[in-house]
Amino acid sequence: MSHGATTSRYTLFAALLITGIFVLAAGCSSSTPASSGAVIPTSSKLNVSIQPDITRYNLAMSSAPGIGLFPQITGKEGGGGKYVYLWKTDYGSFLSWNAPDYMVKDLGADVKVPGGKVYWTYGSAPAGTVRPLVHITLDVVDAKTNATVGHAERVIDWGERDTAEIR
């Protein structure tokens, strides 16, 4: 084997090696668009939190029928901003208290409302009754697609004199 043939082989080998490195470095990327049937994931979830009007409440308070709760929504708007709100609690119940008549209406522990705000309250109990930790959940549903686009939770604990304290 001549010196020229060996050099040609090394040159060919080096060229193939460099080409291989470039191919590997490029990965499997493609500049071609995805086919029309491909599903490209997008995040349509909203950032939702439950905001209280007040953080402490007991039944002796006369300024409100309970702790006013409303959804705070940020993020990508879906459904044109038309949502349905699903509120759930494992203790107590939700109330509505709205203009023009401001009549208090008991909505129950599992409620679906077109407007976001509700009030949470609890029933009276004999002194010394130990009340459980309360879990409140809110699911925000797109009114057009019926898809859940956001979720939030809050916890209510108990203080002195049967006072509910939202965390």
N, C-alpha and C positions, 0 to 999 in steps of 0.2 A: 504494500500500500504506500503510495507516494505521499509526500508532505502536503501537496496541493489537495488531494482527496480528503485527507484528515481535516484540513482547514475548512473545506467546503461542508463537511459533516458537522463540525462544530458551529459553523455559521448558520447552517440550517437548523440545528438543534437549538441554538440561542434564539433564532427568530421564532421558532415554534413555542419555545418557553415563554418568551415575552408576550406573544399573542395570547397564549393560554392565561397568563397573569392578567392581561387586560380583560379578557372574557370573564374570568372569575371575579375581578374587581367590579365589573359592570353588573354582576348579579343577574337576576331574572327580570330586570325592569324592562318596560316596553313603553314606547311613546305612542302606541296605538290606543285609541280610546276603548273602554270596555264595551262589550256588545250590548245591544239595546235591552236584552233580557237580564243583564247582570244586576244584582242587588248591591248597591253601594250604601253601606250603613251611614246614617246621619243621626245626630243627637237631637231629638225633638223634645227631650225632657226639659221641664221648667225647673227652676230653683224655687222651691216653695218652703215657706216657714209659717208657723202659726204665731200671730202676734196678739197678745192680750191687751185689753183696754186698761185693766188693773191687774196687779200681781197677787193681791190678797183679797179674800172675800169670805164673809160669814153671813149667815141667814139674817142677822140683825141689821145688816146694812140696808138702807132704804133708797140709796141713790141709783141702784141698778138691780135687776132681777138675778144677776149672776155675773160670772166673769165673761165679758165680751171677748169673743175670739174672731179674728178675721185672717184670711190668707194674705201673705205678702208674697207676691209673685215677681220673679225676675227671670231673664233668660229669653230664649227664642220663643216668640209668640206663635202658637199654632191655633188653628180653628178660628182665626180672625178675632181671637180674644174672647170667644164665647165658650164659657166653661160651666160645668155642673160640679157642685162641691159635695163630696160624700164625707160626712163627719161621723165618727164612731167613738164611743166611750165605754169603758168596762165598769163604770160606776157613776151614778147620777144620770142626768139627762140634759138635753139641749132645749133651749127656748128660742122663740122669735119674739122680738119687741121692736116694732117698726112704726114709722109714721104711716098714715096720718093719725091713727087712733091709739097707738102705743099700748095695745092690748097684749098681755103676755100669753103666749100660746105654747103649750108643752109639745115638743116635736118628737120626744123619745130619745133612746140611746143610740140609734142608728138612723141617720137622716140624710136625705138627698135634697139639696136646695139649689135654686138657680142663682141666688145672690150669695155672696161668700160669708157674711157675718151671722154668727149665732151666739147665744149666751149659754154657758155651762153652769149648772147648779146641782144641788144635792138636797135630799130630804132631811127632815129633822130626825133626831135619834135621842134616846135617853142619855143623860150625862154619863161620861165614862165609856161610851161606846168607842171601840177602836175601829177606825175607818181604814180601808185599804188604800194603797198607792193607786192613783188613778192614771190610766193611760188614755190619751186622746190622740186619734189619728185623723188625718185629712188626706183624701185622695182627690186630685183635680183631674176631671175628665173632660176631654175635648167634646163639645156638644155635637159636632158634625160626625166625627169618626167613632165616638164612644170609647176611645183609647185613653187609658190613664197616662197623663203627661206630667204628673208631679205627685209627690207624696211628702208628708211632714208628720212629725209626732211631737207631743209635749207630755210632760208628767206633772201631776198635781200631788203634792204631799200635804201633810196636815201639821198645823202649828197649834198654839195655845187657843183655848176657847172655841174649839171646833172651826178653826180658820183654815180655809183651803188656800194653799200657796203654790202658785204655778212656777215651775222651773224652766 
